[in-house]
């Protein structure tokens, strides 16, 4: 459980630095939809994750930011 807490604190630190209004409470649950995960990656790397749908309506739209974040990170 300590490792999970450390990563949650780490993610929140970068979100706060990026002046995000969102906060990670439960890392595995909060990053499941991909939006918060993409926001954390943008905060840490300063790269924009492409094609984020801010209000996803389908499971595919929810997962799209995760895919974009992985592609964004793998290019660098």
CHARMM internal coordinates of N, CA and C (Angstrom, degrees):
IC EDIT
DIST 1 N 1 CA 1.4542
DIST 1 CA 1 C 1.5291
ANGL 1 N 1 CA 1 C 112.21
DIST 1 C 2 N 1.3398
ANGL 1 CA 1 C 2 N 116.75
DIHE 1 N 1 CA 1 C 2 N -28.77
DIST 2 N 2 CA 1.4566
ANGL 1 C 2 N 2 CA 120.35
DIHE 1 CA 1 C 2 N 2 CA -179.40
DIST 2 CA 2 C 1.5240
ANGL 2 N 2 CA 2 C 111.00
DIHE 1 C 2 N 2 CA 2 C -62.57
DIST 2 C 3 N 1.3374
ANGL 2 CA 2 C 3 N 117.35
DIHE 2 N 2 CA 2 C 3 N -41.17
DIST 3 N 3 CA 1.4588
ANGL 2 C 3 N 3 CA 121.01
DIHE 2 CA 2 C 3 N 3 CA 179.35
DIST 3 CA 3 C 1.5120
ANGL 3 N 3 CA 3 C 112.31
DIHE 2 C 3 N 3 CA 3 C -61.50
DIST 3 C 4 N 1.3159
ANGL 3 CA 3 C 4 N 116.29
DIHE 3 N 3 CA 3 C 4 N -40.03
DIST 4 N 4 CA 1.4629
ANGL 3 C 4 N 4 CA 121.22
DIHE 3 CA 3 C 4 N 4 CA 179.07
DIST 4 CA 4 C 1.5282
ANGL 4 N 4 CA 4 C 110.24
DIHE 3 C 4 N 4 CA 4 C -63.75
DIST 4 C 5 N 1.3235
ANGL 4 CA 4 C 5 N 116.22
DIHE 4 N 4 CA 4 C 5 N -40.93
DIST 5 N 5 CA 1.4632
ANGL 4 C 5 N 5 CA 121.72
DIHE 4 CA 4 C 5 N 5 CA 179.29
DIST 5 CA 5 C 1.5287
ANGL 5 N 5 CA 5 C 110.60
DIHE 4 C 5 N 5 CA 5 C -65.01
DIST 5 C 6 N 1.3074
ANGL 5 CA 5 C 6 N 116.80
DIHE 5 N 5 CA 5 C 6 N -40.83
DIST 6 N 6 CA 1.4641
ANGL 5 C 6 N 6 CA 120.84
DIHE 5 CA 5 C 6 N 6 CA 179.94
DIST 6 CA 6 C 1.5259
ANGL 6 N 6 CA 6 C 110.78
DIHE 5 C 6 N 6 CA 6 C -62.40
DIST 6 C 7 N 1.3382
ANGL 6 CA 6 C 7 N 116.79
DIHE 6 N 6 CA 6 C 7 N -44.78
DIST 7 N 7 CA 1.4643
ANGL 6 C 7 N 7 CA 119.98
DIHE 6 CA 6 C 7 N 7 CA 179.69
DIST 7 CA 7 C 1.5218
ANGL 7 N 7 CA 7 C 111.75
DIHE 6 C 7 N 7 CA 7 C -68.86
DIST 7 C 8 N 1.3182
ANGL 7 CA 7 C 8 N 117.52
DIHE 7 N 7 CA 7 C 8 N -34.35
DIST 8 N 8 CA 1.4674
ANGL 7 C 8 N 8 CA 121.02
DIHE 7 CA 7 C 8 N 8 CA 176.54
DIST 8 CA 8 C 1.5273
ANGL 8 N 8 CA 8 C 109.56
DIHE 7 C 8 N 8 CA 8 C -64.07
DIST 8 C 9 N 1.3239
ANGL 8 CA 8 C 9 N 116.53
DIHE 8 N 8 CA 8 C 9 N -46.60
DIST 9 N 9 CA 1.4686
ANGL 8 C 9 N 9 CA 120.74
DIHE 8 CA 8 C 9 N 9 CA 177.99
DIST 9 CA 9 C 1.5288
ANGL 9 N 9 CA 9 C 110.90
DIHE 8 C 9 N 9 CA 9 C -62.18
DIST 9 C 10 N 1.3316
ANGL 9 CA 9 C 10 N 116.49
DIHE 9 N 9 CA 9 C 10 N -40.56
DIST 10 N 10 CA 1.4552
ANGL 9 C 10 N 10 CA 121.91
DIHE 9 CA 9 C 10 N 10 CA 179.22
DIST 10 CA 10 C 1.5361
ANGL 10 N 10 CA 10 C 110.62
DIHE 9 C 10 N 10 CA 10 C -61.36
DIST 10 C 11 N 1.3270
ANGL 10 CA 10 C 11 N 116.35
DIHE 10 N 10 CA 10 C 11 N -47.03
DIST 11 N 11 CA 1.4642
ANGL 10 C 11 N 11 CA 120.98
DIHE 10 CA 10 C 11 N 11 CA -179.99
DIST 11 CA 11 C 1.5282
ANGL 11 N 11 CA 11 C 110.40
DIHE 10 C 11 N 11 CA 11 C -63.44
DIST 11 C 12 N 1.3252
ANGL 11 CA 11 C 12 N 117.09
DIHE 11 N 11 CA 11 C 12 N -43.89
DIST 12 N 12 CA 1.4666
ANGL 11 C 12 N 12 CA 120.55
DIHE 11 CA 11 C 12 N 12 CA -179.96
DIST 12 CA 12 C 1.5257
ANGL 12 N 12 CA 12 C 112.07
DIHE 11 C 12 N 12 CA 12 C -65.47
DIST 12 C 13 N 1.3116
ANGL 12 CA 12 C 13 N 117.12
DIHE 12 N 12 CA 12 C 13 N -34.00
DIST 13 N 13 CA 1.4593
ANGL 12 C 13 N 13 CA 121.16
DIHE 12 CA 12 C 13 N 13 CA 176.72
DIST 13 CA 13 C 1.5312
ANGL 13 N 13 CA 13 C 110.15
DIHE 12 C 13 N 13 CA 13 C -59.73
DIST 13 C 14 N 1.3267
ANGL 13 CA 13 C 14 N 116.67
DIHE 13 N 13 CA 13 C 14 N -48.05
DIST 14 N 14 CA 1.4685
ANGL 13 C 14 N 14 CA 120.10
DIHE 13 CA 13 C 14 N 14 CA -179.18
DIST 14 CA 14 C 1.5203
ANGL 14 N 14 CA 14 C 111.87
DIHE 13 C 14 N 14 CA 14 C -71.08
DIST 14 C 15 N 1.3236
ANGL 14 CA 14 C 15 N 117.73
DIHE 14 N 14 CA 14 C 15 N -35.66
DIST 15 N 15 CA 1.4636
ANGL 14 C 15 N 15 CA 119.95
DIHE 14 CA 14 C 15 N 15 CA 176.48
DIST 15 CA 15 C 1.5291
ANGL 15 N 15 CA 15 C 110.24
DIHE 14 C 15 N 15 CA 15 C -63.34
DIST 15 C 16 N 1.3185
ANGL 15 CA 15 C 16 N 116.81
DIHE 15 N 15 CA 15 C 16 N -41.58
DIST 16 N 16 CA 1.4593
ANGL 15 C 16 N 16 CA 121.15
DIHE 15 CA 15 C 16 N 16 CA 178.85
DIST 16 CA 16 C 1.5290
ANGL 16 N 16 CA 16 C 110.75
DIHE 15 C 16 N 16 CA 16 C -64.75
DIST 16 C 17 N 1.3272
ANGL 16 CA 16 C 17 N 116.68
DIHE 16 N 16 CA 16 C 17 N -42.40
DIST 17 N 17 CA 1.4734
ANGL 16 C 17 N 17 CA 120.72
DIHE 16 CA 16 C 17 N 17 CA 177.98
DIST 17 CA 17 C 1.5248
ANGL 17 N 17 CA 17 C 111.86
DIHE 16 C 17 N 17 CA 17 C -61.47
DIST 17 C 18 N 1.3469
ANGL 17 CA 17 C 18 N 115.77
DIHE 17 N 17 CA 17 C 18 N -33.04
DIST 18 N 18 CA 1.4642
ANGL 17 C 18 N 18 CA 120.78
DIHE 17 CA 17 C 18 N 18 CA 179.78
DIST 18 CA 18 C 1.5284
ANGL 18 N 18 CA 18 C 111.84
DIHE 17 C 18 N 18 CA 18 C -85.74
DIST 18 C 19 N 1.3322
ANGL 18 CA 18 C 19 N 116.04
DIHE 18 N 18 CA 18 C 19 N 5.24
DIST 19 N 19 CA 1.4664
ANGL 18 C 19 N 19 CA 122.80
DIHE 18 CA 18 C 19 N 19 CA 179.82
DIST 19 CA 19 C 1.5308
ANGL 19 N 19 CA 19 C 112.46
DIHE 18 C 19 N 19 CA 19 C 60.04
DIST 19 C 20 N 1.3177
ANGL 19 CA 19 C 20 N 115.29
DIHE 19 N 19 CA 19 C 20 N 37.11
DIST 20 N 20 CA 1.4622
ANGL 19 C 20 N 20 CA 121.02
DIHE 19 CA 19 C 20 N 20 CA 177.10
DIST 20 CA 20 C 1.5233
ANGL 20 N 20 CA 20 C 109.66
DIHE 19 C 20 N 20 CA 20 C -77.39
DIST 20 C 21 N 1.3151
ANGL 20 CA 20 C 21 N 115.85
DIHE 20 N 20 CA 20 C 21 N 146.28
DIST 21 N 21 CA 1.4628
ANGL 20 C 21 N 21 CA 120.76
DIHE 20 CA 20 C 21 N 21 CA 176.04
DIST 21 CA 21 C 1.5216
ANGL 21 N 21 CA 21 C 111.43
DIHE 20 C 21 N 21 CA 21 C -85.05
DIST 21 C 22 N 1.3159
ANGL 21 CA 21 C 22 N 116.80
DIHE 21 N 21 CA 21 C 22 N -12.62
DIST 22 N 22 CA 1.4621
ANGL 21 C 22 N 22 CA 121.56
DIHE 21 CA 21 C 22 N 22 CA -177.33
DIST 22 CA 22 C 1.5202
ANGL 22 N 22 CA 22 C 110.88
DIHE 21 C 22 N 22 CA 22 C -91.29
DIST 22 C 23 N 1.3295
ANGL 22 CA 22 C 23 N 115.39
DIHE 22 N 22 CA 22 C 23 N 157.15
DIST 23 N 23 CA 1.4520
ANGL 22 C 23 N 23 CA 121.50
DIHE 22 CA 22 C 23 N 23 CA -179.24
DIST 23 CA 23 C 1.5232
ANGL 23 N 23 CA 23 C 108.52
DIHE 22 C 23 N 23 CA 23 C -143.79
DIST 23 C 24 N 1.3206
ANGL 23 CA 23 C 24 N 116.42
DIHE 23 N 23 CA 23 C 24 N 142.96
DIST 24 N 24 CA 1.4625
ANGL 23 C 24 N 24 CA 122.23
DIHE 23 CA 23 C 24 N 24 CA 177.54
DIST 24 CA 24 C 1.5319
ANGL 24 N 24 CA 24 C 108.20
DIHE 23 C 24 N 24 CA 24 C -85.87
DIST 24 C 25 N 1.3376
ANGL 24 CA 24 C 25 N 115.38
DIHE 24 N 24 CA 24 C 25 N 125.98
DIST 25 N 25 CA 1.4614
ANGL 24 C 25 N 25 CA 120.74
DIHE 24 CA 24 C 25 N 25 CA 175.47
DIST 25 CA 25 C 1.5239
ANGL 25 N 25 CA 25 C 108.98
DIHE 24 C 25 N 25 CA 25 C -105.01
DIST 25 C 26 N 1.3254
ANGL 25 CA 25 C 26 N 115.71
DIHE 25 N 25 CA 25 C 26 N -52.08
DIST 26 N 26 CA 1.4629
ANGL 25 C 26 N 26 CA 122.49
DIHE 25 CA 25 C 26 N 26 CA 176.71
DIST 26 CA 26 C 1.5243
ANGL 26 N 26 CA 26 C 106.55
DIHE 25 C 26 N 26 CA 26 C -122.82
DIST 26 C 27 N 1.3079
ANGL 26 CA 26 C 27 N 116.46
DIHE 26 N 26 CA 26 C 27 N 107.73
DIST 27 N 27 CA 1.4592
ANGL 26 C 27 N 27 CA 121.98
DIHE 26 CA 26 C 27 N 27 CA -171.69
DIST 27 CA 27 C 1.5235
ANGL 27 N 27 CA 27 C 113.30
DIHE 26 C 27 N 27 CA 27 C -53.54
DIST 27 C 28 N 1.3296
ANGL 27 CA 27 C 28 N 117.54
DIHE 27 N 27 CA 27 C 28 N -48.49
DIST 28 N 28 CA 1.4654
ANGL 27 C 28 N 28 CA 119.64
DIHE 27 CA 27 C 28 N 28 CA -176.27
DIST 28 CA 28 C 1.5258
ANGL 28 N 28 CA 28 C 112.04
DIHE 27 C 28 N 28 CA 28 C -69.75
DIST 28 C 29 N 1.3120
ANGL 28 CA 28 C 29 N 118.46
DIHE 28 N 28 CA 28 C 29 N -34.69
DIST 29 N 29 CA 1.4682
ANGL 28 C 29 N 29 CA 120.84
DIHE 28 CA 28 C 29 N 29 CA -179.39
DIST 29 CA 29 C 1.5262
ANGL 29 N 29 CA 29 C 111.37
DIHE 28 C 29 N 29 CA 29 C -79.54
DIST 29 C 30 N 1.3172
ANGL 29 CA 29 C 30 N 117.31
DIHE 29 N 29 CA 29 C 30 N -41.79
DIST 30 N 30 CA 1.4629
ANGL 29 C 30 N 30 CA 120.81
DIHE 29 CA 29 C 30 N 30 CA -174.92
DIST 30 CA 30 C 1.5244
ANGL 30 N 30 CA 30 C 113.07
DIHE 29 C 30 N 30 CA 30 C -71.12
DIST 30 C 31 N 1.2979
ANGL 30 CA 30 C 31 N 117.90
DIHE 30 N 30 CA 30 C 31 N -28.29
DIST 31 N 31 CA 1.4705
ANGL 30 C 31 N 31 CA 120.45
DIHE 30 CA 30 C 31 N 31 CA -179.48
DIST 31 CA 31 C 1.5200
ANGL 31 N 31 CA 31 C 112.44
DIHE 30 C 31 N 31 CA 31 C -92.33
DIST 31 C 32 N 1.3175
ANGL 31 CA 31 C 32 N 116.85
DIHE 31 N 31 CA 31 C 32 N 2.59
DIST 32 N 32 CA 1.4628
ANGL 31 C 32 N 32 CA 120.84
DIHE 31 CA 31 C 32 N 32 CA -176.79
DIST 32 CA 32 C 1.5246
ANGL 32 N 32 CA 32 C 113.09
DIHE 31 C 32 N 32 CA 32 C -63.97
DIST 32 C 33 N 1.3368
ANGL 32 CA 32 C 33 N 117.84
DIHE 32 N 32 CA 32 C 33 N -36.58
DIST 33 N 33 CA 1.4635
ANGL 32 C 33 N 33 CA 119.45
DIHE 32 CA 32 C 33 N 33 CA -177.60
DIST 33 CA 33 C 1.5247
ANGL 33 N 33 CA 33 C 113.33
DIHE 32 C 33 N 33 CA 33 C -81.91
DIST 33 C 34 N 1.3070
ANGL 33 CA 33 C 34 N 118.16
DIHE 33 N 33 CA 33 C 34 N -10.99
DIST 34 N 34 CA 1.4545
ANGL 33 C 34 N 34 CA 120.89
DIHE 33 CA 33 C 34 N 34 CA 175.59
DIST 34 CA 34 C 1.5217
ANGL 34 N 34 CA 34 C 114.38
DIHE 33 C 34 N 34 CA 34 C 93.42
DIST 34 C 35 N 1.3298
ANGL 34 CA 34 C 35 N 118.00
DIHE 34 N 34 CA 34 C 35 N -25.37
DIST 35 N 35 CA 1.4600
ANGL 34 C 35 N 35 CA 120.06
DIHE 34 CA 34 C 35 N 35 CA -177.22
DIST 35 CA 35 C 1.5242
ANGL 35 N 35 CA 35 C 111.89
DIHE 34 C 35 N 35 CA 35 C -67.86
DIST 35 C 36 N 1.3125
ANGL 35 CA 35 C 36 N 116.51
DIHE 35 N 35 CA 35 C 36 N -48.79
DIST 36 N 36 CA 1.4579
ANGL 35 C 36 N 36 CA 119.60
DIHE 35 CA 35 C 36 N 36 CA 179.81
DIST 36 CA 36 C 1.5236
ANGL 36 N 36 CA 36 C 110.66
DIHE 35 C 36 N 36 CA 36 C -68.91
DIST 36 C 37 N 1.3153
ANGL 36 CA 36 C 37 N 116.73
DIHE 36 N 36 CA 36 C 37 N -36.26
DIST 37 N 37 CA 1.4665
ANGL 36 C 37 N 37 CA 120.62
DIHE 36 CA 36 C 37 N 37 CA 176.44
DIST 37 CA 37 C 1.5289
ANGL 37 N 37 CA 37 C 110.13
DIHE 36 C 37 N 37 CA 37 C -59.77
DIST 37 C 38 N 1.3206
ANGL 37 CA 37 C 38 N 116.50
DIHE 37 N 37 CA 37 C 38 N -45.68
DIST 38 N 38 CA 1.4627
ANGL 37 C 38 N 38 CA 120.54
DIHE 37 CA 37 C 38 N 38 CA 178.68
DIST 38 CA 38 C 1.5274
ANGL 38 N 38 CA 38 C 110.57
DIHE 37 C 38 N 38 CA 38 C -62.71
DIST 38 C 39 N 1.3176
ANGL 38 CA 38 C 39 N 116.61
DIHE 38 N 38 CA 38 C 39 N -39.16
DIST 39 N 39 CA 1.4573
ANGL 38 C 39 N 39 CA 119.88
DIHE 38 CA 38 C 39 N 39 CA 179.67
DIST 39 CA 39 C 1.5372
ANGL 39 N 39 CA 39 C 111.47
DIHE 38 C 39 N 39 CA 39 C -66.23
DIST 39 C 40 N 1.3263
ANGL 39 CA 39 C 40 N 116.76
DIHE 39 N 39 CA 39 C 40 N -39.38
DIST 40 N 40 CA 1.4660
ANGL 39 C 40 N 40 CA 120.60
DIHE 39 CA 39 C 40 N 40 CA 176.59
DIST 40 CA 40 C 1.5264
ANGL 40 N 40 CA 40 C 109.96
DIHE 39 C 40 N 40 CA 40 C -63.45
DIST 40 C 41 N 1.3205
ANGL 40 CA 40 C 41 N 117.16
DIHE 40 N 40 CA 40 C 41 N -45.18
DIST 41 N 41 CA 1.4671
ANGL 40 C 41 N 41 CA 120.87
DIHE 40 CA 40 C 41 N 41 CA -179.52
DIST 41 CA 41 C 1.5241
ANGL 41 N 41 CA 41 C 110.47
DIHE 40 C 41 N 41 CA 41 C -62.81
DIST 41 C 42 N 1.3300
ANGL 41 CA 41 C 42 N 117.12
DIHE 41 N 41 CA 41 C 42 N -41.09
DIST 42 N 42 CA 1.4620
ANGL 41 C 42 N 42 CA 119.70
DIHE 41 CA 41 C 42 N 42 CA 177.04
DIST 42 CA 42 C 1.5282
ANGL 42 N 42 CA 42 C 110.90
DIHE 41 C 42 N 42 CA 42 C -63.23
DIST 42 C 43 N 1.3277
ANGL 42 CA 42 C 43 N 116.92
DIHE 42 N 42 CA 42 C 43 N -39.68
DIST 43 N 43 CA 1.4687
ANGL 42 C 43 N 43 CA 120.92
DIHE 42 CA 42 C 43 N 43 CA -179.10
DIST 43 CA 43 C 1.5284
ANGL 43 N 43 CA 43 C 111.39
DIHE 42 C 43 N 43 CA 43 C -66.57
DIST 43 C 44 N 1.3165
ANGL 43 CA 43 C 44 N 116.20
DIHE 43 N 43 CA 43 C 44 N -38.83
DIST 44 N 44 CA 1.4699
ANGL 43 C 44 N 44 CA 120.46
DIHE 43 CA 43 C 44 N 44 CA -176.99
DIST 44 CA 44 C 1.5238
ANGL 44 N 44 CA 44 C 111.58
DIHE 43 C 44 N 44 CA 44 C -76.99
DIST 44 C 45 N 1.3276
ANGL 44 CA 44 C 45 N 117.10
DIHE 44 N 44 CA 44 C 45 N -42.61
DIST 45 N 45 CA 1.4658
ANGL 44 C 45 N 45 CA 120.82
DIHE 44 CA 44 C 45 N 45 CA -172.08
DIST 45 CA 45 C 1.5198
ANGL 45 N 45 CA 45 C 115.04
DIHE 44 C 45 N 45 CA 45 C -97.97
DIST 45 C 46 N 1.3228
ANGL 45 CA 45 C 46 N 118.24
DIHE 45 N 45 CA 45 C 46 N -17.08
DIST 46 N 46 CA 1.4684
ANGL 45 C 46 N 46 CA 123.92
DIHE 45 CA 45 C 46 N 46 CA -175.00
DIST 46 CA 46 C 1.5258
ANGL 46 N 46 CA 46 C 112.68
DIHE 45 C 46 N 46 CA 46 C 68.17
DIST 46 C 47 N 1.3392
ANGL 46 CA 46 C 47 N 117.75
DIHE 46 N 46 CA 46 C 47 N 11.11
DIST 47 N 47 CA 1.4614
ANGL 46 C 47 N 47 CA 121.84
DIHE 46 CA 46 C 47 N 47 CA 173.92
DIST 47 CA 47 C 1.5212
ANGL 47 N 47 CA 47 C 108.84
DIHE 46 C 47 N 47 CA 47 C -96.15
DIST 47 C 48 N 1.3249
ANGL 47 CA 47 C 48 N 116.46
DIHE 47 N 47 CA 47 C 48 N 144.10
DIST 48 N 48 CA 1.4520
ANGL 47 C 48 N 48 CA 121.20
DIHE 47 CA 47 C 48 N 48 CA 176.20
DIST 48 CA 48 C 1.5227
ANGL 48 N 48 CA 48 C 109.54
DIHE 47 C 48 N 48 CA 48 C -83.36
DIST 48 C 49 N 1.3318
ANGL 48 CA 48 C 49 N 116.38
DIHE 48 N 48 CA 48 C 49 N 130.38
DIST 49 N 49 CA 1.4611
ANGL 48 C 49 N 49 CA 121.22
DIHE 48 CA 48 C 49 N 49 CA 174.44
DIST 49 CA 49 C 1.5290
ANGL 49 N 49 CA 49 C 106.59
DIHE 48 C 49 N 49 CA 49 C -81.29
DIST 49 C 50 N 1.3401
ANGL 49 CA 49 C 50 N 117.98
DIHE 49 N 49 CA 49 C 50 N 123.89
DIST 50 N 50 CA 1.4677
ANGL 49 C 50 N 50 CA 120.58
DIHE 49 CA 49 C 50 N 50 CA -175.34
DIST 50 CA 50 C 1.5264
ANGL 50 N 50 CA 50 C 113.45
DIHE 49 C 50 N 50 CA 50 C -73.13
DIST 50 C 51 N 1.3282
ANGL 50 CA 50 C 51 N 114.97
DIHE 50 N 50 CA 50 C 51 N 152.43
DIST 51 N 51 CA 1.4632
ANGL 50 C 51 N 51 CA 123.95
DIHE 50 CA 50 C 51 N 51 CA 168.98
DIST 51 CA 51 C 1.5264
ANGL 51 N 51 CA 51 C 114.13
DIHE 50 C 51 N 51 CA 51 C 59.02
DIST 51 C 52 N 1.3183
ANGL 51 CA 51 C 52 N 117.62
DIHE 51 N 51 CA 51 C 52 N 47.25
DIST 52 N 52 CA 1.4609
ANGL 51 C 52 N 52 CA 120.64
DIHE 51 CA 51 C 52 N 52 CA 176.77
DIST 52 CA 52 C 1.5279
ANGL 52 N 52 CA 52 C 109.27
DIHE 51 C 52 N 52 CA 52 C -85.27
DIST 52 C 53 N 1.3086
ANGL 52 CA 52 C 53 N 116.39
DIHE 52 N 52 CA 52 C 53 N 128.15
DIST 53 N 53 CA 1.4572
ANGL 52 C 53 N 53 CA 122.46
DIHE 52 CA 52 C 53 N 53 CA 174.92
DIST 53 CA 53 C 1.5223
ANGL 53 N 53 CA 53 C 105.81
DIHE 52 C 53 N 53 CA 53 C -97.57
DIST 53 C 54 N 1.3196
ANGL 53 CA 53 C 54 N 117.66
DIHE 53 N 53 CA 53 C 54 N 112.88
DIST 54 N 54 CA 1.4667
ANGL 53 C 54 N 54 CA 122.35
DIHE 53 CA 53 C 54 N 54 CA -172.03
DIST 54 CA 54 C 1.5292
ANGL 54 N 54 CA 54 C 113.14
DIHE 53 C 54 N 54 CA 54 C -67.36
DIST 54 C 55 N 1.3256
ANGL 54 CA 54 C 55 N 118.03
DIHE 54 N 54 CA 54 C 55 N -29.93
DIST 55 N 55 CA 1.4659
ANGL 54 C 55 N 55 CA 121.08
DIHE 54 CA 54 C 55 N 55 CA 179.36
DIST 55 CA 55 C 1.5346
ANGL 55 N 55 CA 55 C 108.83
DIHE 54 C 55 N 55 CA 55 C -127.65
DIST 55 C 56 N 1.3212
ANGL 55 CA 55 C 56 N 117.37
DIHE 55 N 55 CA 55 C 56 N 76.35
DIST 56 N 56 CA 1.4673
ANGL 55 C 56 N 56 CA 120.34
DIHE 55 CA 55 C 56 N 56 CA -177.15
DIST 56 CA 56 C 1.5282
ANGL 56 N 56 CA 56 C 111.62
DIHE 55 C 56 N 56 CA 56 C -66.47
DIST 56 C 57 N 1.3205
ANGL 56 CA 56 C 57 N 115.19
DIHE 56 N 56 CA 56 C 57 N 143.69
DIST 57 N 57 CA 1.4597
ANGL 56 C 57 N 57 CA 120.86
DIHE 56 CA 56 C 57 N 57 CA -179.88
DIST 57 CA 57 C 1.5254
ANGL 57 N 57 CA 57 C 112.39
DIHE 56 C 57 N 57 CA 57 C -111.17
DIST 57 C 58 N 1.3164
ANGL 57 CA 57 C 58 N 117.52
DIHE 57 N 57 CA 57 C 58 N -19.80
DIST 58 N 58 CA 1.4592
ANGL 57 C 58 N 58 CA 120.88
DIHE 57 CA 57 C 58 N 58 CA -179.14
DIST 58 CA 58 C 1.5274
ANGL 58 N 58 CA 58 C 109.69
DIHE 57 C 58 N 58 CA 58 C -122.27
DIST 58 C 59 N 1.3264
ANGL 58 CA 58 C 59 N 115.81
DIHE 58 N 58 CA 58 C 59 N 163.97
DIST 59 N 59 CA 1.4688
ANGL 58 C 59 N 59 CA 121.43
DIHE 58 CA 58 C 59 N 59 CA 178.09
DIST 59 CA 59 C 1.5262
ANGL 59 N 59 CA 59 C 110.62
DIHE 58 C 59 N 59 CA 59 C -60.81
DIST 59 C 60 N 1.3195
ANGL 59 CA 59 C 60 N 116.53
DIHE 59 N 59 CA 59 C 60 N -38.84
DIST 60 N 60 CA 1.4628
ANGL 59 C 60 N 60 CA 120.69
DIHE 59 CA 59 C 60 N 60 CA 179.87
DIST 60 CA 60 C 1.5291
ANGL 60 N 60 CA 60 C 110.74
DIHE 59 C 60 N 60 CA 60 C -63.18
DIST 60 C 61 N 1.3285
ANGL 60 CA 60 C 61 N 117.45
DIHE 60 N 60 CA 60 C 61 N -41.29
DIST 61 N 61 CA 1.4601
ANGL 60 C 61 N 61 CA 120.91
DIHE 60 CA 60 C 61 N 61 CA 178.01
DIST 61 CA 61 C 1.5303
ANGL 61 N 61 CA 61 C 111.08
DIHE 60 C 61 N 61 CA 61 C -66.86
DIST 61 C 62 N 1.3396
ANGL 61 CA 61 C 62 N 116.47
DIHE 61 N 61 CA 61 C 62 N -32.75
DIST 62 N 62 CA 1.4638
ANGL 61 C 62 N 62 CA 120.05
DIHE 61 CA 61 C 62 N 62 CA 178.92
DIST 62 CA 62 C 1.5252
ANGL 62 N 62 CA 62 C 111.51
DIHE 61 C 62 N 62 CA 62 C -68.68
DIST 62 C 63 N 1.3255
ANGL 62 CA 62 C 63 N 117.03
DIHE 62 N 62 CA 62 C 63 N -34.37
DIST 63 N 63 CA 1.4541
ANGL 62 C 63 N 63 CA 121.33
DIHE 62 CA 62 C 63 N 63 CA -177.84
DIST 63 CA 63 C 1.5224
ANGL 63 N 63 CA 63 C 112.97
DIHE 62 C 63 N 63 CA 63 C -84.23
DIST 63 C 64 N 1.3241
ANGL 63 CA 63 C 64 N 117.51
DIHE 63 N 63 CA 63 C 64 N -18.26
DIST 64 N 64 CA 1.4634
ANGL 63 C 64 N 64 CA 121.28
DIHE 63 CA 63 C 64 N 64 CA -177.57
DIST 64 CA 64 C 1.5266
ANGL 64 N 64 CA 64 C 113.01
DIHE 63 C 64 N 64 CA 64 C -56.37
DIST 64 C 65 N 1.3400
ANGL 64 CA 64 C 65 N 120.29
DIHE 64 N 64 CA 64 C 65 N -42.98
DIST 65 N 65 CA 1.4677
ANGL 64 C 65 N 65 CA 118.43
DIHE 64 CA 64 C 65 N 65 CA 178.47
DIST 65 CA 65 C 1.5277
ANGL 65 N 65 CA 65 C 112.66
DIHE 64 C 65 N 65 CA 65 C -62.66
DIST 65 C 66 N 1.3155
ANGL 65 CA 65 C 66 N 117.49
DIHE 65 N 65 CA 65 C 66 N -33.88
DIST 66 N 66 CA 1.4686
ANGL 65 C 66 N 66 CA 120.52
DIHE 65 CA 65 C 66 N 66 CA 178.55
DIST 66 CA 66 C 1.5229
ANGL 66 N 66 CA 66 C 110.09
DIHE 65 C 66 N 66 CA 66 C -63.57
DIST 66 C 67 N 1.3193
ANGL 66 CA 66 C 67 N 115.85
DIHE 66 N 66 CA 66 C 67 N -44.06
DIST 67 N 67 CA 1.4671
ANGL 66 C 67 N 67 CA 120.33
DIHE 66 CA 66 C 67 N 67 CA 178.72
DIST 67 CA 67 C 1.5183
ANGL 67 N 67 CA 67 C 110.33
DIHE 66 C 67 N 67 CA 67 C -64.07
DIST 67 C 68 N 1.3291
ANGL 67 CA 67 C 68 N 116.64
DIHE 67 N 67 CA 67 C 68 N -44.87
DIST 68 N 68 CA 1.4594
ANGL 67 C 68 N 68 CA 120.56
DIHE 67 CA 67 C 68 N 68 CA 179.08
DIST 68 CA 68 C 1.5165
ANGL 68 N 68 CA 68 C 112.18
DIHE 67 C 68 N 68 CA 68 C -63.21
DIST 68 C 69 N 1.3361
ANGL 68 CA 68 C 69 N 116.12
DIHE 68 N 68 CA 68 C 69 N -35.89
DIST 69 N 69 CA 1.4655
ANGL 68 C 69 N 69 CA 120.12
DIHE 68 CA 68 C 69 N 69 CA 179.39
DIST 69 CA 69 C 1.5282
ANGL 69 N 69 CA 69 C 110.44
DIHE 68 C 69 N 69 CA 69 C -68.09
DIST 69 C 70 N 1.3088
ANGL 69 CA 69 C 70 N 117.28
DIHE 69 N 69 CA 69 C 70 N -40.28
DIST 70 N 70 CA 1.4565
ANGL 69 C 70 N 70 CA 120.97
DIHE 69 CA 69 C 70 N 70 CA 179.19
DIST 70 CA 70 C 1.5210
ANGL 70 N 70 CA 70 C 110.14
DIHE 69 C 70 N 70 CA 70 C -66.50
DIST 70 C 71 N 1.3222
ANGL 70 CA 70 C 71 N 116.91
DIHE 70 N 70 CA 70 C 71 N -42.90
DIST 71 N 71 CA 1.4701
ANGL 70 C 71 N 71 CA 120.57
DIHE 70 CA 70 C 71 N 71 CA 178.35
DIST 71 CA 71 C 1.5133
ANGL 71 N 71 CA 71 C 111.10
DIHE 70 C 71 N 71 CA 71 C -64.58
DIST 71 C 72 N 1.3237
ANGL 71 CA 71 C 72 N 116.61
DIHE 71 N 71 CA 71 C 72 N -40.64
DIST 72 N 72 CA 1.4687
ANGL 71 C 72 N 72 CA 121.77
DIHE 71 CA 71 C 72 N 72 CA 179.41
DIST 72 CA 72 C 1.5169
ANGL 72 N 72 CA 72 C 110.92
DIHE 71 C 72 N 72 CA 72 C -61.83
DIST 72 C 73 N 1.3198
ANGL 72 CA 72 C 73 N 116.32
DIHE 72 N 72 CA 72 C 73 N -43.37
DIST 73 N 73 CA 1.4638
ANGL 72 C 73 N 73 CA 120.67
DIHE 72 CA 72 C 73 N 73 CA -177.57
DIST 73 CA 73 C 1.5160
ANGL 73 N 73 CA 73 C 112.38
DIHE 72 C 73 N 73 CA 73 C -74.35
DIST 73 C 74 N 1.3121
ANGL 73 CA 73 C 74 N 117.36
DIHE 73 N 73 CA 73 C 74 N -31.58
DIST 74 N 74 CA 1.4561
ANGL 73 C 74 N 74 CA 119.79
DIHE 73 CA 73 C 74 N 74 CA -176.31
DIST 74 CA 74 C 1.5316
ANGL 74 N 74 CA 74 C 111.98
DIHE 73 C 74 N 74 CA 74 C -77.38
DIST 74 C 75 N 1.3269
ANGL 74 CA 74 C 75 N 117.64
DIHE 74 N 74 CA 74 C 75 N -17.74
DIST 75 N 75 CA 1.4645
ANGL 74 C 75 N 75 CA 121.47
DIHE 74 CA 74 C 75 N 75 CA -179.39
DIST 75 CA 75 C 1.5147
ANGL 75 N 75 CA 75 C 110.02
DIHE 74 C 75 N 75 CA 75 C -76.24
DIST 75 C 76 N 1.3230
ANGL 75 CA 75 C 76 N 117.89
DIHE 75 N 75 CA 75 C 76 N -32.70
DIST 76 N 76 CA 1.4661
ANGL 75 C 76 N 76 CA 121.16
DIHE 75 CA 75 C 76 N 76 CA -174.63
DIST 76 CA 76 C 1.5035
ANGL 76 N 76 CA 76 C 112.59
DIHE 75 C 76 N 76 CA 76 C -78.87
END
COOR INIT
IC SEED 1 N 1 CA 1 C
IC BUILD
